[in-house]
Amino acid sequence: MAPTIPLKTITVRGACPLDCPDTCATLTDVDLDTGRALKFYGDPDHPITQGWLCAKMRPYLERVYAPDRILHPLRRVGPKGGGEWERISWDEALGEISSRWKAIIAEDGPAAIYPYMYSGSLGLVELVVAATRFWNRLGASRPVGDLCDGAATEALAATVGGYLGADPRDVLHSKLVLLWAHNPSSTAPHFVPFLREAQRNGAKVVVIDPRRTITARSADQFVQIKPGTDGALALAMMNVMFEEGLADEAWLAANSVGWEELRGRAAEYPVERAAELTGAPAETIVALARELATTKPALVKVGHGVNRHQNGGQTVRLLASLPAVAGQMGLRGGGVYLSTSGHARWDGNSVTHAADCPPAPRELNIVQLGANLTGAVSDPPIRSLFVFSTNPVATVPDSGRIVEGLLREDLFTVVHEQF
């Protein structure tokens, strides 16, 4: 017998909270009598989401109502790593955290408490407020650093003013699209229908990547380069443009600073050198440079992977400069596109209330968690770790050392997690 549909339902509008550039518009049908979500789906009226969600989000209600969800506080019994837990009440959990922290603060100060989080669930309330207000008031150590795009953030701010990518629908105006270290079929799926329509309209799509990705399979051209050599390829392409008179020097002179120095740096990368460094044929580099400079408009869409290599920030700066040298900036369907998040702005102090709090006693780099837990930080040592919106053993470098630190018997660790 088919399940009956409750008569009293409400549809709640929302946005996907995961760390993805699509930021899909979502609809959730909720049973008013029970408060239980019945259906979760993409908003058909949203111009980007267009009624569908990615494979990760489609079964989201299965995650929300999974039978192994943690719904109550659990306290470890037995040795660390033993996997044995007992259920306790919220009052017991909050009371134990409070008493342990008060003792730590009395002995070593609040700097011995270290909140550790990243971007498991985004949003001002879920992440920014939860990551600042209480900890600022407490006076805990402040986590700093970046696991994702810190180098790219600084690079684009210094080069083009920030994460100011165009509307993804503008690719419909592009005649050439370079997908540089970017695999949107896997990481930005709602961009792909627009990309495919652009191809049907005659746009050429070139994928530049060390791997033949899913996106590369349907591209018009795939240029395979060695990992970490993106900067050399970009410089060589610029050198071709400058040498052959294809660079838009008039635009550069009117709208940029330092382009002459960039031209000098690019001259150090003739195509023969770049071919040896990158593994791409010299003739391919020359042809790609000429095509980028002469096809208007052309878009360079960049993935986050390049900013995680050595010199990642400088590589992103070069990729942002490449369409400027080619005269593609300011054209609809042209320029550089890594992220659009810089268009969203808010009053940071209204969210964090940082101005109303004392300065943090110290800042600890989140990338160095393993070292910080095993002796690199000692005045005071980290005596309590509160982890939420991240899984550092799986996502942070030096996981073995992190595990070693977490196994310290004197470390009081609290993890706020769904599973």
C-alpha positions as CSV (number, residue, x, y, z in Angstrom):
1,M,0.0,0.0,0.0
2,A,1.4,3.4,-1.0
3,P,2.2,5.8,1.9
4,T,-0.3,8.6,2.4
5,I,0.8,12.1,1.9
6,P,0.1,14.4,5.0
7,L,-2.4,17.2,4.2
8,K,-0.5,19.7,6.4
9,T,2.8,20.4,4.8
10,I,5.0,23.4,4.3
11,T,7.8,24.0,1.8
12,V,10.9,25.6,3.3
13,R,13.3,27.4,1.0
14,G,17.0,27.1,1.7
15,A,20.5,26.8,0.2
16,C,22.9,23.9,0.1
17,P,25.3,24.3,3.0
18,L,28.2,22.3,1.6
19,D,31.5,23.9,0.4
20,C,30.7,23.9,-3.3
21,P,30.5,26.8,-5.8
22,D,27.1,25.8,-7.0
23,T,25.3,26.9,-3.8
24,C,22.1,25.2,-4.9
25,A,18.7,26.6,-4.0
26,T,16.8,23.9,-2.2
27,L,13.2,23.1,-1.3
28,T,12.2,20.9,1.7
29,D,8.6,19.7,2.2
30,V,7.9,19.3,5.9
31,D,5.1,17.6,7.7
32,L,3.7,20.2,10.0
33,D,2.3,17.6,12.5
34,T,5.6,15.8,13.0
35,G,8.1,18.3,11.9
36,R,9.7,15.6,9.7
37,A,11.1,16.5,6.3
38,L,9.4,14.5,3.6
39,K,11.1,15.6,0.5
40,F,14.3,17.5,-0.3
41,Y,14.9,18.7,-3.9
42,G,16.3,21.5,-6.1
43,D,14.3,24.6,-6.8
44,P,13.0,24.4,-10.4
45,D,12.7,28.2,-10.6
46,H,16.3,28.9,-9.7
47,P,18.2,29.9,-12.8
48,I,21.4,27.9,-11.8
49,T,20.0,25.0,-9.8
50,Q,17.1,24.4,-12.3
51,G,15.4,21.8,-10.2
52,W,18.2,19.2,-9.7
53,L,20.8,18.5,-7.1
54,C,24.1,16.7,-7.3
55,A,24.6,13.0,-6.3
56,K,25.8,14.0,-2.9
57,M,22.8,16.1,-2.0
58,R,20.0,14.2,-3.6
59,P,19.8,11.6,-0.7
60,Y,20.4,14.2,2.0
61,L,17.4,13.2,4.0
62,E,18.9,9.7,4.2
63,R,21.8,11.3,6.0
64,V,19.6,13.4,8.2
65,Y,17.5,10.4,9.3
66,A,20.2,7.8,9.1
67,P,19.8,5.2,11.9
68,D,23.4,5.6,13.0
69,R,23.2,9.4,13.5
70,I,24.5,10.5,16.8
71,L,21.5,12.0,18.6
72,H,22.8,12.0,22.2
73,P,26.0,12.9,23.9
74,L,28.5,10.0,24.3
75,R,31.3,9.7,26.8
76,R,34.3,7.4,26.2
77,V,34.8,4.5,28.5
78,G,38.0,2.6,28.4
79,P,41.3,3.6,26.6
80,K,41.4,6.2,23.9
81,G,40.9,4.6,20.5
82,G,39.1,1.7,22.0
83,G,35.8,2.7,20.5
84,E,33.7,2.2,23.6
85,W,31.1,4.8,24.6
86,E,28.3,5.3,27.0
87,R,25.3,7.5,26.5
88,I,25.0,10.5,28.9
89,S,22.5,13.3,29.2
90,W,23.0,16.8,27.8
91,D,23.2,18.1,31.4
92,E,26.0,15.7,32.2
93,A,27.8,16.5,29.0
94,L,27.7,20.2,29.4
95,G,28.5,20.0,33.1
96,E,31.6,17.9,32.4
97,I,32.8,20.2,29.7
98,S,32.2,23.2,31.9
99,S,34.0,21.8,34.9
100,R,37.0,20.5,32.9
101,W,37.4,23.8,31.2
102,K,37.1,25.8,34.4
103,A,39.9,23.7,35.9
104,I,42.1,24.2,32.8
105,I,41.5,28.0,32.7
106,A,42.4,28.2,36.4
107,E,45.6,26.4,35.9
108,D,46.8,27.5,32.4
109,G,44.4,30.1,31.2
110,P,41.9,29.9,28.4
111,A,44.6,29.8,25.7
112,A,45.0,26.1,26.7
113,I,41.6,25.5,25.0
114,Y,41.8,25.2,21.2
115,P,38.6,25.3,19.1
116,Y,39.2,23.5,15.8
117,M,36.9,23.8,12.8
118,Y,36.7,24.3,9.0
119,S,34.0,24.2,6.4
120,G,32.0,21.1,7.0
121,S,28.8,23.1,6.8
122,L,28.9,26.7,5.6
123,G,26.7,29.7,6.5
124,L,27.0,32.6,8.8
125,V,25.3,30.9,11.7
126,E,26.6,27.4,11.3
127,L,30.2,28.3,10.7
128,V,31.1,32.0,11.3
129,V,29.1,32.7,14.4
130,A,29.8,29.3,15.9
131,A,33.5,29.7,15.1
132,T,33.9,33.2,16.7
133,R,31.6,34.6,19.3
134,F,31.8,32.1,22.2
135,W,35.5,31.5,21.7
136,N,36.3,35.2,21.5
137,R,34.5,35.7,24.8
138,L,36.2,32.7,26.3
139,G,39.7,33.9,25.3
140,A,40.6,30.6,23.7
141,S,43.4,30.2,21.2
142,R,42.4,31.3,17.8
143,P,42.7,29.0,14.8
144,V,44.2,30.6,11.7
145,G,45.4,29.3,8.4
146,D,43.7,27.6,5.5
147,L,43.2,24.0,4.2
148,C,41.5,25.0,0.9
149,D,42.0,28.2,-1.0
150,G,44.0,30.6,1.2
151,A,46.7,31.1,-1.4
152,A,44.1,31.7,-4.1
153,T,42.2,34.2,-2.0
154,E,45.3,36.3,-1.4
155,A,46.4,35.9,-5.0
156,L,43.2,37.1,-6.6
157,A,42.8,39.9,-4.1
158,A,46.2,41.2,-5.0
159,T,45.7,40.7,-8.8
160,V,42.1,41.4,-9.7
161,G,40.6,42.6,-6.4
162,G,39.1,39.3,-5.1
163,Y,36.9,36.4,-5.9
164,L,34.9,38.3,-8.5
165,G,34.1,35.7,-11.1
166,A,31.3,36.4,-13.6
167,D,27.8,35.0,-13.6
168,P,28.3,31.3,-14.8
169,R,25.7,31.9,-17.5
170,D,28.1,34.3,-19.2
171,V,30.0,31.3,-20.6
172,L,27.2,31.2,-23.1
173,H,28.9,34.2,-24.7
174,S,32.4,32.6,-24.7
175,K,34.0,31.5,-27.9
176,L,36.9,29.8,-26.1
177,V,37.0,28.3,-22.6
178,L,40.2,27.1,-20.9
179,L,39.3,24.9,-18.0
180,W,42.6,25.1,-16.1
181,A,43.1,22.4,-13.4
182,H,39.3,22.4,-13.2
183,N,36.9,19.4,-13.4
184,P,33.4,21.0,-13.2
185,S,31.7,17.7,-14.1
186,S,32.7,16.5,-10.6
187,T,33.1,19.7,-8.6
188,A,30.7,22.3,-10.1
189,P,28.1,20.3,-12.0
190,H,25.6,23.1,-12.4
191,F,28.1,24.9,-14.6
192,V,28.3,22.0,-17.0
193,P,24.9,22.5,-18.7
194,F,25.9,26.1,-19.6
195,L,29.3,24.8,-20.8
196,R,27.7,22.2,-23.0
197,E,25.3,24.8,-24.5
198,A,28.3,27.0,-25.2
199,Q,29.9,24.1,-27.0
200,R,26.8,23.6,-29.1
201,N,26.9,27.3,-29.9
202,G,30.4,26.9,-31.3
203,A,32.7,27.5,-28.3
204,K,35.9,25.5,-28.1
205,V,36.6,23.9,-24.7
206,V,40.2,23.1,-23.7
207,V,41.1,21.3,-20.5
208,I,44.5,21.8,-19.1
209,D,45.2,19.2,-16.3
210,P,47.7,16.5,-15.3
211,R,44.8,14.0,-15.3
212,R,42.3,13.1,-18.1
213,T,39.3,14.0,-16.0
214,I,35.6,13.3,-16.7
215,T,35.4,16.9,-18.1
216,A,38.4,16.3,-20.3
217,R,36.6,13.4,-22.0
218,S,34.1,15.7,-23.5
219,A,36.4,18.7,-24.2
220,D,37.5,19.7,-27.7
221,Q,41.1,19.5,-26.7
222,F,43.0,18.1,-23.7
223,V,46.5,19.5,-22.8
224,Q,48.2,17.3,-20.3
225,I,50.9,18.9,-18.2
226,K,53.1,17.7,-15.3
227,P,51.7,18.5,-11.8
228,G,52.9,21.9,-10.5
229,T,54.0,23.3,-13.9
230,D,50.9,25.5,-14.6
231,G,52.9,28.7,-13.9
232,A,55.6,27.8,-16.5
233,L,52.9,27.1,-19.1
234,A,51.1,30.5,-18.4
235,L,54.4,32.4,-18.6
236,A,55.3,30.7,-21.9
237,M,51.9,31.6,-23.3
238,M,52.4,35.2,-22.3
239,N,55.8,35.2,-23.8
240,V,54.4,34.1,-27.2
241,M,51.8,36.9,-27.0
242,F,54.4,39.6,-26.2
243,E,56.9,38.3,-28.8
244,E,54.3,38.1,-31.6
245,G,52.5,41.4,-30.8
246,L,49.4,39.7,-29.7
247,A,49.4,41.1,-26.2
248,D,46.9,43.9,-25.5
249,E,49.6,46.3,-24.3
250,A,47.3,49.3,-24.7
251,W,44.8,47.8,-22.3
252,L,47.6,46.8,-19.9
253,A,49.1,50.3,-19.9
254,A,45.7,51.8,-19.1
255,N,44.4,49.3,-16.6
256,S,47.3,47.5,-14.9
257,V,50.4,47.9,-12.8
258,G,53.6,46.0,-13.3
259,W,52.9,44.5,-16.7
260,E,56.3,45.5,-18.1
261,E,58.0,43.5,-15.3
262,L,55.6,40.6,-16.1
263,R,56.7,40.8,-19.7
264,G,60.3,40.5,-18.6
265,R,59.6,37.5,-16.4
266,A,57.6,35.8,-19.2
267,A,60.7,36.2,-21.5
268,E,62.5,33.8,-19.2
269,Y,60.1,31.1,-20.4
270,P,60.5,30.4,-24.1
271,V,58.3,27.7,-25.4
272,E,61.2,25.2,-25.5
273,R,61.8,25.6,-21.8
274,A,58.2,25.4,-21.0
275,A,57.7,22.3,-23.1
276,E,60.5,20.6,-21.2
277,L,59.1,21.6,-17.8
278,T,55.4,20.9,-18.5
279,G,55.6,18.0,-20.9
280,A,53.3,19.8,-23.3
281,P,54.5,20.0,-26.9
282,A,56.0,23.4,-27.9
283,E,53.7,23.7,-30.9
284,T,50.7,23.1,-28.6
285,I,51.8,25.9,-26.3
286,V,52.3,28.3,-29.2
287,A,48.9,27.4,-30.7
288,L,47.1,27.8,-27.4
289,A,48.7,31.2,-26.8
290,R,47.7,32.5,-30.2
291,E,44.2,31.1,-29.8
292,L,43.7,32.7,-26.4
293,A,44.9,36.1,-27.7
294,T,42.8,36.1,-30.9
295,T,39.5,34.5,-29.9
296,K,37.2,37.0,-28.3
297,P,35.7,36.5,-25.8
298,A,37.7,33.8,-24.1
299,L,37.3,32.6,-20.5
300,V,40.0,31.1,-18.2
301,K,38.2,29.1,-15.6
302,V,40.5,27.9,-12.8
303,G,40.1,25.2,-10.2
304,H,41.3,25.3,-6.7
305,G,43.9,22.5,-7.0
306,V,46.6,24.8,-8.4
307,N,46.7,26.9,-5.3
308,R,47.6,23.9,-3.1
309,H,50.9,23.3,-4.7
310,Q,54.2,25.0,-3.9
311,N,54.0,28.5,-5.2
312,G,50.3,28.0,-5.6
313,G,49.5,31.7,-4.9
314,Q,51.9,32.9,-7.6
315,T,50.5,30.4,-10.0
316,V,47.0,31.7,-9.5
317,R,48.3,35.2,-10.0
318,L,49.7,34.1,-13.3
319,L,46.5,32.5,-14.4
320,A,44.6,35.6,-13.5
321,S,47.1,37.7,-15.5
322,L,47.0,35.6,-18.6
323,P,43.6,36.8,-19.9
324,A,44.6,40.4,-19.1
325,V,47.6,40.0,-21.3
326,A,45.4,38.5,-24.0
327,G,42.9,41.4,-23.8
328,Q,40.0,39.4,-22.4
329,M,39.2,41.3,-19.3
330,G,36.0,43.2,-19.2
331,L,34.4,41.2,-22.0
332,R,31.2,39.3,-21.3
333,G,32.2,35.7,-21.5
334,G,35.9,36.5,-21.1
335,G,38.4,37.0,-18.3
336,V,39.3,34.9,-15.3
337,Y,36.8,32.9,-13.2
338,L,37.8,31.0,-10.1
339,S,35.0,31.9,-7.6
340,T,32.2,34.4,-7.3
341,S,32.1,34.4,-3.5
342,G,33.7,37.9,-3.3
343,H,30.4,39.4,-4.5
344,A,28.8,38.4,-1.2
345,R,29.6,41.0,1.5
346,W,28.6,41.6,5.1
347,D,29.6,43.5,8.1
348,G,32.0,41.1,9.7
349,N,31.9,42.7,13.2
350,S,28.1,42.5,13.2
351,V,28.5,38.7,12.7
352,T,31.4,38.0,15.0
353,H,31.2,40.9,17.6
354,A,35.0,40.7,17.6
355,A,35.4,44.4,18.6
356,D,33.5,43.7,21.8
357,C,35.9,40.9,22.9
358,P,39.5,40.9,24.2
359,P,42.2,40.1,21.6
360,A,43.0,36.4,21.2
361,P,45.8,35.3,23.5
362,R,47.5,33.5,20.6
363,E,46.9,32.2,17.1
364,L,47.6,28.6,16.1
365,N,47.9,27.4,12.5
366,I,45.3,24.7,11.7
367,V,47.6,23.1,9.2
368,Q,50.1,22.4,12.1
369,L,47.7,20.6,14.3
370,G,49.8,17.5,14.7
371,A,52.9,19.4,15.7
372,N,50.9,21.7,18.0
373,L,49.4,18.7,19.8
374,T,52.8,16.9,20.3
375,G,54.9,19.6,21.8
376,A,55.4,22.5,19.4
377,V,53.0,24.5,21.5
378,S,53.9,24.5,25.2
379,D,53.2,27.8,26.9
380,P,50.6,26.7,27.7
381,P,50.2,23.4,25.9
382,I,46.9,22.5,24.3
383,R,45.0,20.8,27.1
384,S,41.5,20.7,25.5
385,L,40.5,20.4,21.8
386,F,36.9,21.1,20.6
387,V,36.4,19.9,17.1
388,F,33.4,20.7,14.8
389,S,32.7,21.0,11.1
390,T,35.8,19.1,10.2
391,N,37.6,15.7,10.6
392,P,41.3,16.6,11.0
393,V,42.6,13.1,10.9
394,A,41.1,12.7,7.4
395,T,41.7,16.2,6.0
396,V,44.8,17.8,7.6
397,P,48.5,17.0,6.8
398,D,50.5,14.8,9.0
399,S,47.6,12.6,10.1
400,G,49.8,10.2,12.0
401,R,51.1,12.9,14.3
402,I,47.6,14.2,14.8
403,V,46.5,10.7,16.0
404,E,49.5,10.6,18.3
405,G,48.5,13.9,19.8
406,L,44.8,12.9,20.1
407,L,45.9,9.8,22.1
408,R,47.5,11.9,24.8
409,E,45.9,11.0,28.1
410,D,46.0,14.5,29.3
411,L,44.2,16.0,26.3
412,F,40.4,16.5,26.9
413,T,38.9,16.3,23.4
414,V,35.3,17.1,22.6
415,V,34.0,16.3,19.1
416,H,30.7,17.7,17.8
417,E,29.7,15.5,14.9
418,Q,26.8,13.8,13.2
419,F,28.2,10.3,13.0
